[in-house]
Amino acid sequence: MKLEKNYKICSRCIMDTSDPGILFDSSGICDYCNNFDTTILPNWHTDSRGEAELAKFAEKIKAEGKGKDFDCIIGLSGSLDSSYTAYVVKEKMGLRPLLFHVDAGWDIDQAVSNIKKLKDGLGLDLHIETIDWEEMKDLQVAFFKSQIPDQDMPQDISFFSSLYKFARQHKIKYVMTGSNYSTECCREPEEWGAYLGLDRTLIGDIHSRFGKRPLKTFPMLDILVYKGIYQYLLGMQVIKPLNMVPFIKKDAEDELERLFGWQRFQHKHHESHFTIFFEDYWLPRKFGFHKRRAHFSSLIMTGQMTRDEALDRISRPELSEELLQQKFEFVAHKLDLSVDELQALFNGENKTYRDYKNKRWLIGAGTDILRRLGFEKRFFR
């Protein structure tokens, strides 16, 4: 990797100046690590305090769920975080969750297999929401044409919108999520394609400029609706069970494998063909951003990976060059683009969300308020 003249990397994790807003203290430790020490760690309890909190939630949800088919809902992708959440909710909390999966057209076979194994092994019901592929494809091609790094936004908004809309329509109050500090305490900066929320204004502007067909059925729920209206006005609650139990990546993978025959992924977010391509090829090669830096840094902060191990792994691509090229061709063909057309988009001038209509300032203000009130403890930039 060619280093910038003023390149700097954290002396504790591997976050670096590819995040243009990163700050370092006098010891060379970054603000992500300092936030972990001062804000996350003192408020993260996986001991008896977490166990008591988990039991309190379970008792409340059971009581409110009496007489209903399900007392909560879990978005299940087949990945580690959502799979272990399903296990904890059913076996440790004793709840009756509905498993909810959104098929946006990119599931890898391993993810589909894991979902079936969890459904059968836990004896739970599964609802699969299938996104209209022609609309999904049109929106994703529009995003490629927009040239912004946030290429996973079409998938994300389809996942979250479908889940929250279904929960609201069926009066399911509690949404159990796999979001956690153990593997996600270091959030990727928005410059890396990690926009702060699901912004219908941004998505709508991009699609109006580059899309070719109307999005008649595509689920598109704005963050201000599901956080502002669904959660804070209508009382829907998002619970994060993995923050209340011991959750060590390798141990959880071993447990799911032993109990259900669940298969682990090579890396985080590898349950989707598109996300593998986006995070392992498109983002690092077109924009110079490696989300693995944040993923590995989270594991460093939580004692699950050494800095030397992370530096060694980040020094090379996660997948072989041959496999990455196969992914490039696969994505092009699935989106009805020629390889040359996708390559031309890859070679296009990079842009950011600032080049399009958006309400980032409003979403950012809301995030700042949540941090000040203590509801959000991760560092957002």
Residue, then its C-alpha position, 0 to 999 in steps of 0.5 A: m500500500k502506498l502511504e500518504k506523506n502524513y499517513k498515521i495509524c493508531s498505536r493500539c488498533i489499526m484505524d488510520t488516516s484513511d478516515p480523514g477526521i481521525l484524531f490521535d492523543s499524545s500517545g498516538i492512540c485514536d479517538y475510537c480507542n479512547n471512546f471505547d475506554t471512556t464511554i463503551l467499556p464502563n457501560w458494557h456489562t456481560d457479567s451478572r449485571g448483564e444477565a439480570e438485565l437480560a432476564k428483566f427484558a425477557e420477563k417484560i417481553k413474555a408478559e406483553g406477548k401473552g396470547k400473541d403468536f410471537d412476542c418479538i422479531i429477529g432479522l436473520s441474515g445467517s451471519l454470526d451476529s444475527s444467528y447467535t442473537a436467535y440462539v440467545v433469544k430463544e434458549k437463554m431468554g425463553l422467548r418466542p421470536l419470529l425469524f424474519h429474512v429479507d431476500a434481496g437477491w444476493d444471498i450466498d448458499q451458506a447463508v441460506s443453509n445457516i438460516k434453515k439450520l437455525k430455524d429447524g434447530l430452534g424450532l422457530d417460524l421463519h418469514i421470508e420477504t422477497i424484494d422485487w428483483e427488477e426494482m432492486k437491480d435498477l436501484q443498485v445500478a443507479f447507485f453505481k452510476s452515482q459514484i458514491p462509496d455508499q453502495d450497500m445502501p439499497q440492500d440496507i434500506s430493503f432489509f431494515s424497511s421490510l423488517y420494521k414495516f412488518a413488525r409495525q403491521h403485525k403489532i410486534k413491539y420488540v425487535m431483537t438485533g445482533s448489533n453489539y459492542s464485541t465485534e462492532c464497537c469501532r464503527e466505520p466512518e461515513e467517508w468509507g460508505a457508512y452513511l449515518g442512516l437510511d435517507r430517503t431524500l438521498i436515495g430518491d435523488i439518486h434514483s430520480r437521476f439514474g434509475k429507469r423504472p419506478l420503485k412501486t413495491f421497493p420498501m423504503l422507510d426513512i430513518l426518521v420514521y422508524k426511529g422518530i415515529y415507530q420507536y419514540l412515538l409508537g413505542m417499538q423497542v430495539i433490544k441488543p441481547l448480545n451486549m448483555v451476554p458473553f459474546i466472543k466471536k470464535d466461541a460463538e461460532d464454535e457453539l453454533e457449529r456444535l449445536f446446529g451445524w452452522q457454518r462460519f464465514q471467512h469474514k464479517h458481512h460475507e453472507s451476501h455476494f454483493t457485500i463481499f464484492f463491495e467491501d473486498y473489491w469496489l470500496p478498497r480499490k476504487f476509494g481506498f477504504h477498507k472496512r476490515r480496518a474497523h472490523f479488526s480494530s473492534l476485535i483488537m479493542t475487545g481482546q479477540m485479535t492482536r494488533d500484529e494479527a490485524l496488520d498481517r491480515i489487512s496487508r493482503p486482500e481477504l479473497s484471492e485475485e481470481l475469486l475477486q475477478q469472478k465476483f466482479e463478473f458475477v455482479a456485472h452479469k447479475l445486474d445486466l451490465s457487461v464487464d466493460e460497463l461495470q469497469a467504466l463505472f469503476n473508472g468514473e469520477n468518485k463522488t460523495y453523498r454531498d453531491y446529491k440532495n440529502k438530510r444528513w444534517l438532520i440525521g446527524a443532529g439526531t445521532d448527536i442527541l442520542r449520544r448526549l442522552g447516552f442511548e448511543k455509545r459508539f463513536f460516529r463520524 
